[in-house]
Amino acid sequence: MTKTALVTGAGSGIGRASALALAQAGYRVGLVGRRADALAETVALGEGGDLTAFACDVTDPSAVDGLFADVEKQFGRLDVLFNNAGTNVKSTNFGDLTVDDWMTVVGVNLNGAFLVAHGAYNLMRRQKPQGGRIINNGSISAHAPRPGSAPYTASKHAITGLTRSISLDGRAFDIACGQIDIGNTASDMTKRMSGGVPQADGTNKPEPTMDVSNVARTIVLMADMPADANVQFVTVMATKMPFVGRG
């Protein structure tokens, strides 16, 4: 039986690459994002893969409810969720951070992640046969912050708590939950790294990046685990980025 995967933030970057990799691995893939045109581009890149676009704002509870109603109606079940959608704001000292910027980041990275995981969990719990796998996109920032990154770092630490809680509560329903923590994947969000990124010593320095295909392959690996095994946490990062060590 063909398995169904759902990927949020599938219109670009990590989400797009992971959705395409899952489709190539034989999954029927639902693509979720706010922009229908970007999702259509991902579908076009699928080269015959089984890809279906669902335009949805993950911060809107009613829209997320509608998303999972559509997923259940169209596919009948959901086997894997890659809970990937996220955003950030420019580096800002904590004292200068605005409430609006905080709300923007937490709204997508935490509240949106909760809403989507909650919808997936309840579908996986009620479907027959019961169960599935939720993969949350954390970050290197779930372990160590960059200067001026309070909203993003706080949201990613919270994702780790969400992952652990879902993993524990899901055991009774055969729902596994794991987390991928990513460091410096080359994408639109990391283009600025070529011009320098704030370091703990107050300097700005360029940092190495890695190709997004490394993340996509890891997502397929996590998705393909048998039901009795789970990648609880995995870190995939540019080998020479300043994470391990004193920075």
N, C-alpha and C positions, 0 to 999 in steps of 0.2 A: 504494500500500500504506500502510495506517495505521501510523504510527510509535508506538513504545511508550516512555514516559518513566516513571521511578521517582523519587519525591520522599521523602526522609526528613524526619522532623519535620513530617509533613503534617497533624497534628491541630490545629494552631493557627498563628497569626502568619504569618511569611514562607512557611513550608512550605505551609500551607493556601492562601494567596492564590496562590502560584506553581502549585500543583497545579491549582487551578480555572482559572487562566489558560491553562495548557497544555491542559487538557481543552477549553476554549472554542476554542482554536486548532486543535483537531482531533486531538490526541494521545490515545491510550489510556494512561491514567495509573494506575500503582500507587502507593498511599499507604502509607507506612511510619511506624510510631510504636509506642510502648509501650502506649498506651491505646486499646483497641478502640472504646470509646464516643466518644472524640474523633475517631477516624477515621470512624466512622459519621456523625458530624455533618458532616464535610467531604463525604462522599459525598452526603448529603442536600442540601447546598448546591450540588451540581453541576448541578442542573437538566437531567437527561437526559444529561449527559456520561458518557463511558466511564471510570468510576472503580472501582478494586478495592482493598480494604483488606487490608493484610498486617501483623498485629500482630507486632512484633519489637523486641527490645532490641538496639540496634546495638553495645553493648559486649560482647555474648555471642558469641564466635566460632561456636559450634555453631548458635545461632539465626540468625546471618547466613548461614551455609552453607545452612540450611534455607530461608531467604528466597529465595536465588537459585535453589535447586532448584525452588521453587514458581513463581517468575517465569518460569523457562525452560519449565516444564511447562505453565503457563497461557497464556503469550504467545508462546513459541517463540524470542523474541529480545528484546534491549534496545537501544534507539537512544540514549537520553539518561538520564543520572543527574544529578539535582540533589542533591548530597551536603550536606544542609542542617542536619541535627540538631545541636544544640549546647546548652550549658548554661553557667551562671556561678554564682559565689558573691558574697556581699556584699563591697564594697570593704574591703580589709584591708592594713595596712602589711606589707611583706614580712617583717619580723621577727616579726610576730604570726601569720603564716599557718600553718595546721595542715597536716600531711601529708594528712589525710583530705580537706580542701578541695582541695588540689593534685591528689590522685588522682581526685577526682570530676570536676573540670573536664577534666583531661588524658584521663581514661578515655572521656569522650563526645566531646570536641572533636577529639582527635587519634587515639586508638586506635580509636574508633568510626568516624571518618572513613576511617581506613586500611582497616578491615575491609570497609566497604561499597564503597569504591573498588576494593579488591582483588577482591571478588566480581564487581563490574560489569566490571572490566577483563578478567577471565578468561572471563566469558560473552561479552563483545564480541569477544575474540580467537578463540574457538572457533566462534562462530556463522557461518552462511553466508547472505548475504554478510558478510564480516568487517567489524568496525569499529563506531564509535559515538562518543559525546561524554560526557565527565564534567565537570560544573560543580561546583566546590568553593565552599562559602560561607566566605569569609575574614572580613575585618572592617577597619574603619578602624584597629583595634588591630594589624593586621598591619603598619602603618606607624609608628604612634605610640601609646604607652601612656597610659592614664589613671593617676593615682595609685592605688596599692593594687590593681592589676589583674594581678599577676604570672602567675597560672595562665592566665587568659584570654588575655593578650597573648602569652605564650610559646606557647600552643597555636595561636594564629592566625599567628604568625610561622612555626611549623612547617608549617601548611597551605600557605603559600607555597612552601616547599621541596618538599612533597609534590606540589603542582600542577606545578611545573617538572619534577620527576622523571618523573611520569606522562606529561606532555606529550612529553618526550624519548623515553622508553622505548616509548610508544605509537605513534610514527611508523611503525614497521615493520608495524603491524597496523591502520593507519587509525583509530586511537583518538586523538581530540583531547581535550585537557584545558585548561580555563580556570578562572578564579577571579573571583568577584564580591565586592568589598569594600564593605560597607554601613555607612552612618553614620546613626544616630538615626532608624530606622524606628519609627513609632508602633506599639507592641505591648505585651503584658503585661510584657516585659522592660524597656521604656523608660517605663512609667508613673511610676516614681520620679523621672524627670527633671523633672517639674513641680515637685517639691519641692527640687530642687537636686542637682547632680552635682559630685563633687570635681574641682577645677581644679588646674593645676600650681602656682598661687600660694598654695595652701592654703585657698582659699575654696570655698564651695559655691554654685553658680549654676544656675538653670534653663537648659535648652538647647532650641532649636527641634527639632522632629521633622518627618518627612515621612510621607505616606500609604504604606502597604505596597504599593499598586497600582503605584507607581513601580518597586519591585523586581520584582514579578511580570511587568511588561511587559519588563523587561530580561532576565529569565530566558527568556522566549519568544523574544526577539531572539537571544540566544546559542544557544538550542536550534535555531533555524531556519536557522542559518548553513549554507551548503553544505559538503560534506565537505572541499573544498580551502581552506576559510577557517576561522579560529578567533578568537574574542575571548579573547585570552590573559589579560588582566586588565582589569577595569572597576571604577570606583568610583562608587557611587550614594549620595548623601548629602543631608541637609538643607542647603539653600543657605547658611544663615547659622550653621551650627554651627561652634564654634571648633576647626577642624582646620587649615585653611590660615592661616599666620601665626604669630605668637609665642604665641598662646593667652592 
